[in-house]
Amino acid sequence: MSNEDRDSPAPGTKLRRELGLPAVTLSGVGIILGAGIYALLGEAAGMAGNAVWLTFAVAAAIAGFSALSYAELSSMYPRASAEFEYVRNAFGRRLAFVVGWLITFSGILGAATVSLGFSGYFSDLFGFPALPSAVLLLLVLAGILLYGIRETARAAIAMTLVEVGGIVMVILIGLPYLGRVDYFEMPFGVPGLLQASALVFFAYMGFEEIVKLSEETRNPERAIPLALTIALAISVVLYILVSLAAVSVVGWEQLAASRAPFADVASVALGPAAFTVISVIALFATANTALLMMMASSRIIYGMASSSSLPAALARVHPRTRTPWTAIVAVLLASIAFLFAGEIDFVASITNFTLFVTFAVINASVILLRYRAPDALRPFRVPGSIGRLPVIPAVGIVSTLLLLIQLESLALMVGGVMVVIGALIALAGE
């Protein structure tokens, strides 16, 4: 065994590079196409009307600006700690800790909430109590994560194919109904459209998680930026098509009143049996989202611990499975503790707060590093600059902040408290 593979007291055994471009891309598609679209389509339709498809296009454009910034930074610093590493190199350790704290917290909170979404479907289908179902799911997913990254990727890919099948099914159901409604009908005008765009941004959560697989990916400098771009493009197309199909079948009013919009679309077109089929597919979608959120959170905890910003015990890697087992256990326990977090739309808003703040800082990091480290190796470079100023990251900051101010005041307040707590911990650790 080479020196880098031997155990050492601090970082421990290195993570294993098992993943290629297809596995990383499908993992990204899996988390992007997870619980968000299944749970939030109805909420968004209530704000944007039949123009709900346009909200996914707006959110995708804004996500795309930040995705390009992630691609550049991931090619420069292919580390599991991802955002923490990027911001540390640009702004220093304190702000990097706050960003890492926000991302970790949102992943844990999101996994807990999505597992409750799983338990709701599971309870309806099989009559098993909701809370024990959620705990059981988290335990099973943690077991998969502990078993190995290859096995985790295989499970994620299998569930991704199932959930993509559900989305394609709804698209096909909607094809005969296309043209039946006005796709630009917005009952609350542009303000409603922007509010819905801010909400459905949660449905794109996941493209930024791809970069956390850098230390487990072969040739990450090339594979990660490419996988990120492909996964986001696939998701955008599917989201727009499925939202067009859904409003064509039942209209925005019925979607807005539905707790299971995809299942309602299927039952209207194909009968009650289709409701059960879509509900089963939703089990896979929610489980997959929770799995990948837990994986991403454990990787950034591992990366931050490896950089001495969290206790070294959280950087331990199992010598046989080569997984960050202490970080995974920490995420599992925290996710169980947050099972009482609240409704998914509110938690989505809080998660979006963390994403918007993080994306603004990530875009700013690209700009700052262009001036501070102009000669640094950049295998991928965001196109379009005025002098040294990259235009797309600058637009990314403005557009992200535009969506940030669309969030409800309570979500902004809770998010602000999270930022303050992270900042106090960062200061106390100095």
C-alpha positions in Angstrom: 0.0 0.0 0.0 1.3 3.4 -0.9 2.1 6.1 1.7 -1.0 8.1 0.8 -3.2 5.1 1.4 -2.0 4.4 4.9 -3.8 5.5 8.0 -2.5 8.6 9.7 -3.8 10.3 12.9 -5.2 13.4 11.4 -6.8 13.0 8.0 -6.7 9.2 8.1 -7.2 6.9 5.1 -7.8 8.7 1.9 -11.1 8.5 0.1 -11.2 6.1 -2.8 -11.5 7.4 -6.4 -14.1 5.1 -7.8 -16.4 7.4 -9.9 -16.3 8.2 -13.6 -18.2 10.9 -15.5 -21.4 8.9 -16.0 -21.7 8.0 -12.3 -21.1 11.6 -11.2 -23.5 13.0 -13.8 -26.3 10.6 -12.8 -25.7 11.2 -9.1 -26.1 14.9 -9.9 -29.3 14.3 -11.9 -30.5 12.1 -9.1 -30.4 14.8 -6.4 -31.6 17.6 -8.7 -34.6 15.6 -9.8 -35.5 14.6 -6.3 -38.2 15.6 -3.9 -38.3 19.2 -5.1 -40.2 18.8 -8.3 -42.5 16.2 -6.7 -43.4 18.3 -3.7 -43.1 22.0 -4.9 -44.8 22.0 -8.3 -48.2 22.6 -6.7 -46.9 25.4 -4.4 -45.2 27.1 -7.4 -48.3 26.8 -9.6 -50.3 28.6 -6.9 -47.9 31.6 -7.2 -47.2 31.6 -11.0 -50.3 30.0 -12.5 -49.9 28.2 -15.9 -46.6 30.0 -16.3 -45.1 27.8 -13.7 -42.9 26.3 -16.4 -41.3 29.7 -16.8 -40.3 29.8 -13.1 -38.2 26.7 -13.7 -36.6 28.4 -16.7 -35.8 31.6 -14.6 -34.4 29.5 -11.7 -32.4 27.5 -14.1 -30.8 30.6 -15.7 -29.8 31.9 -12.3 -28.5 28.5 -11.2 -26.5 28.3 -14.5 -24.6 31.4 -13.7 -23.5 29.9 -10.4 -22.9 26.5 -11.9 -20.3 28.0 -14.2 -18.5 29.5 -11.2 -18.6 26.2 -9.4 -17.1 24.6 -12.5 -14.2 27.0 -12.5 -13.5 26.7 -8.8 -13.9 22.9 -8.8 -11.3 22.6 -11.5 -8.9 24.8 -9.5 -9.5 23.1 -6.1 -10.9 19.5 -6.5 -11.5 18.8 -2.9 -14.4 17.2 -1.0 -14.7 20.3 1.2 -15.9 22.2 -2.0 -17.4 25.5 -1.0 -15.3 25.7 2.1 -12.1 25.2 0.1 -13.1 27.8 -2.6 -14.1 30.5 -0.1 -11.0 29.8 2.1 -8.7 30.5 -0.8 -10.6 33.7 -1.8 -11.7 35.2 1.5 -10.0 33.3 4.3 -11.0 30.7 6.9 -13.7 32.6 8.8 -16.1 33.3 6.0 -15.3 29.8 4.6 -16.4 28.3 7.9 -19.7 30.2 7.8 -20.4 29.0 4.2 -19.5 25.4 5.1 -21.7 25.7 8.2 -24.7 26.9 6.1 -24.2 24.2 3.4 -23.9 21.4 6.1 -26.9 22.6 8.0 -29.1 22.9 4.9 -28.1 19.4 3.8 -28.9 17.9 7.2 -32.2 19.8 7.5 -33.1 18.9 3.9 -32.4 15.2 4.5 -34.6 15.2 7.6 -37.5 17.0 5.8 -37.3 14.9 2.7 -37.3 11.7 4.8 -40.6 12.9 6.3 -41.9 13.3 2.8 -40.9 9.7 2.1 -42.6 8.6 5.3 -45.8 10.3 4.2 -46.0 8.4 1.0 -44.9 5.2 2.8 -47.5 5.6 5.4 -50.3 6.2 2.8 -49.2 3.1 0.8 -48.5 0.6 3.6 -50.0 2.1 6.8 -46.7 2.2 8.7 -46.4 5.1 11.2 -44.7 8.2 9.7 -42.0 9.1 12.2 -40.6 5.5 12.6 -40.6 5.3 8.8 -38.5 8.4 8.5 -36.0 7.2 11.1 -35.8 3.8 9.4 -35.1 5.4 6.1 -32.3 7.5 7.5 -30.7 4.4 9.1 -30.9 2.5 5.9 -29.4 5.3 3.9 -26.6 5.8 6.4 -25.8 2.1 6.1 -25.5 2.5 2.3 -23.2 5.5 2.7 -21.0 3.6 5.2 -20.8 0.6 2.9 -18.9 2.4 0.2 -19.0 5.2 -2.4 -19.3 2.8 -5.3 -22.4 1.1 -3.7 -23.8 4.5 -2.8 -23.4 5.6 -6.5 -25.1 2.5 -7.7 -28.0 2.9 -5.4 -28.3 6.5 -6.4 -28.2 5.7 -10.1 -30.8 3.0 -9.8 -33.2 5.4 -7.9 -32.4 8.2 -10.4 -33.5 6.0 -13.3 -36.8 5.3 -11.5 -37.5 8.9 -10.7 -36.6 10.0 -14.2 -39.0 7.4 -15.4 -41.8 9.0 -13.3 -41.1 12.4 -14.7 -41.0 11.0 -18.3 -44.3 9.2 -17.6 -46.0 12.5 -16.6 -44.6 14.2 -19.7 -46.0 11.5 -21.9 -49.3 11.6 -20.1 -49.5 15.4 -20.9 -48.6 15.2 -24.6 -52.2 14.8 -25.8 -53.3 17.7 -23.6 -50.7 20.2 -24.8 -52.2 23.5 -26.0 -55.3 23.4 -23.9 -54.3 26.2 -21.6 -52.7 29.6 -21.8 -49.1 28.9 -20.7 -48.4 32.6 -19.9 -51.4 33.0 -17.5 -50.0 34.5 -14.3 -52.7 35.3 -11.8 -50.3 37.3 -9.6 -48.3 38.8 -12.3 -44.5 39.1 -12.4 -44.2 39.3 -8.6 -45.9 35.9 -8.3 -43.6 34.6 -11.0 -40.5 35.8 -9.1 -41.7 34.4 -5.8 -42.3 31.0 -7.4 -38.9 31.1 -9.1 -37.3 31.7 -5.7 -39.2 28.7 -4.3 -38.5 26.3 -7.1 -34.8 27.1 -6.9 -34.9 24.3 -4.3 -35.7 21.9 -7.1 -32.2 22.7 -8.6 -30.5 22.0 -5.3 -28.0 19.3 -6.2 -25.8 20.6 -9.0 -23.5 22.1 -6.4 -23.3 18.8 -4.5 -21.5 17.2 -7.5 -18.3 19.1 -6.6 -18.2 17.4 -3.2 -17.4 14.1 -5.0 -14.1 15.5 -6.3 -11.9 13.4 -4.1 -13.8 10.2 -5.1 -13.8 11.0 -8.8 -11.2 10.0 -11.4 -9.8 13.0 -13.3 -11.9 15.5 -11.2 -10.5 18.6 -12.9 -12.3 17.6 -16.1 -15.0 15.3 -15.0 -16.6 17.5 -12.3 -17.2 20.6 -14.4 -18.5 18.5 -17.3 -20.8 16.4 -15.1 -22.1 19.5 -13.4 -23.0 21.1 -16.8 -24.7 18.0 -18.2 -26.7 17.2 -15.1 -28.1 20.7 -14.9 -29.0 20.8 -18.6 -30.9 17.4 -18.4 -32.8 18.6 -15.3 -33.8 21.9 -16.9 -35.3 20.3 -19.9 -37.2 17.7 -17.9 -38.5 20.3 -15.4 -39.9 22.6 -18.1 -41.5 19.7 -20.0 -43.1 18.1 -16.9 -44.5 21.4 -15.7 -46.0 22.2 -19.1 -47.5 18.7 -19.1 -48.9 19.0 -15.6 -50.8 22.3 -16.2 -52.0 21.0 -19.5 -53.8 18.1 -17.8 -55.2 19.6 -14.7 -54.6 23.4 -14.8 -52.8 25.5 -12.3 -55.8 25.8 -9.8 -56.0 22.0 -9.3 -52.2 21.7 -9.1 -52.1 24.4 -6.4 -54.7 22.6 -4.3 -52.9 19.2 -4.6 -50.5 17.7 -2.0 -49.4 15.1 -4.6 -49.5 17.0 -8.0 -47.8 14.3 -10.1 -50.0 11.6 -8.7 -53.1 13.7 -9.4 -52.1 14.3 -13.0 -51.6 10.6 -13.5 -54.9 9.6 -11.9 -56.9 12.2 -14.0 -55.4 10.8 -17.2 -55.0 7.1 -16.4 -57.2 6.4 -13.4 -56.6 5.5 -9.7 -54.0 2.8 -10.4 -51.7 5.5 -11.8 -51.8 7.4 -8.5 -50.3 4.4 -6.7 -47.6 4.0 -9.4 -46.5 7.6 -9.1 -46.6 7.4 -5.3 -44.2 4.4 -5.4 -41.9 6.4 -7.7 -42.1 9.3 -5.3 -40.7 7.0 -2.6 -37.6 6.4 -4.7 -37.3 10.2 -5.5 -37.4 11.2 -1.9 -35.1 8.4 -0.7 -32.6 9.3 -3.4 -32.7 13.0 -2.5 -32.2 12.2 1.2 -29.3 9.8 0.4 -27.4 12.4 -1.7 -28.0 15.2 0.8 -26.6 13.1 3.5 -23.6 12.1 1.3 -22.9 15.7 0.4 -23.1 16.9 4.1 -20.8 14.1 5.3 -18.2 15.0 2.6 -18.1 18.7 3.5 -17.9 17.8 7.2 -15.0 15.5 6.4 -13.3 18.1 4.3 -13.7 20.8 7.0 -12.4 18.4 9.6 -9.4 17.5 7.4 -8.6 21.3 7.2 -8.8 21.5 11.0 -11.9 23.7 11.0 -13.9 21.0 12.7 -12.7 18.3 15.3 -10.2 15.9 13.7 -12.4 13.0 14.8 -14.8 13.9 12.0 -12.1 13.3 9.4 -11.7 9.6 10.2 -12.0 7.3 7.2 -12.8 3.6 7.6 -9.8 1.6 6.5 -11.8 -1.0 4.6 -14.7 0.9 3.0 -12.8 4.1 2.6 -15.8 6.2 3.6 -15.8 9.1 6.2 -17.6 7.1 8.8 -17.6 9.5 11.7 -18.9 12.3 9.5 -21.7 10.0 8.2 -22.7 9.0 11.7 -22.8 12.7 12.7 -25.0 13.5 9.8 -27.3 10.6 10.6 -27.7 11.7 14.3 -28.3 15.3 13.3 -30.9 14.4 10.6 -32.8 12.3 13.1 -32.8 15.2 15.6 -34.2 17.5 12.9 -37.1 15.3 11.9 -39.5 17.8 13.5 -38.2 20.7 11.3 -41.6 21.6 9.6 -43.3 21.6 6.3 -41.2 21.1 3.1 -42.1 24.4 1.5 -40.8 26.4 4.6 -37.7 24.2 4.9 -37.2 24.7 1.1 -37.2 28.4 1.7 -34.6 28.2 4.5 -32.5 25.9 2.3 -32.8 28.4 -0.6 -31.6 31.1 1.8 -28.4 29.1 2.4 -28.0 28.4 -1.3 -28.5 32.1 -2.3 -26.0 33.3 0.2 -23.5 30.6 -0.7 -23.9 31.2 -4.4 -23.3 34.9 -4.0 -20.1 34.2 -2.1 -19.0 31.6 -4.6 -19.5 34.0 -7.5 -17.6 36.6 -5.6 -14.8 34.1 -5.0 -14.4 33.6 -8.7 -14.1 37.4 -9.2 -11.7 37.9 -6.4 -9.4 35.0 -7.4 -9.2 36.4 -11.0 -7.5 39.4 -9.4 -5.6 37.8 -6.6 -4.4 34.7 -8.5 -4.6 35.5 -12.2 -2.0 32.9 -13.1 -3.4 30.0 -11.2 -4.2 26.9 -13.2 -7.8 26.9 -14.3 -8.6 23.7 -16.3 -12.1 25.2 -16.8 -12.6 29.0 -17.0 -15.9 30.9 -17.0 -16.2 32.5 -20.4 -16.7 36.3 -21.0 -14.7 38.9 -19.2 -14.2 42.7 -19.2 -10.5 43.0 -18.4 -10.0 40.7 -15.4 -13.7 41.0 -14.4 -15.7 37.9 -15.3 -19.1 39.0 -16.3 -21.2 35.9 -15.6 -20.2 35.6 -11.9 -21.1 39.3 -11.5 -24.5 38.7 -13.1 -24.8 35.6 -10.8 -24.4 37.7 -7.7 -27.1 40.2 -8.7 -29.6 37.6 -9.9 -29.1 35.4 -6.8 -29.7 38.4 -4.5 -32.8 39.2 -6.5 -34.2 35.8 -5.7 -33.1 36.1 -2.1 -35.3 39.1 -1.4 -38.3 37.2 -2.7 -38.2 34.7 0.2 -40.7 35.1 3.0 -39.7 37.2 6.0 -39.6 34.3 8.5 -37.2 32.3 6.2 -35.0 35.3 5.9 -35.0 35.7 9.7 -34.2 32.1 10.4 -31.5 32.1 7.7 -30.0 35.3 9.2 -29.9 33.6 12.7 -28.0 30.6 11.1 -25.4 33.0 9.6 -24.9 34.7 12.9 -24.5 31.4 14.7 -22.0 30.2 12.1 -20.0 33.5 12.4 -19.9 33.2 16.3 -18.6 29.7 16.1 -16.0 30.8 13.5 -14.9 33.6 15.8 -14.8 31.4 18.9 -12.6 28.9 17.1 -9.9 31.4 16.3 
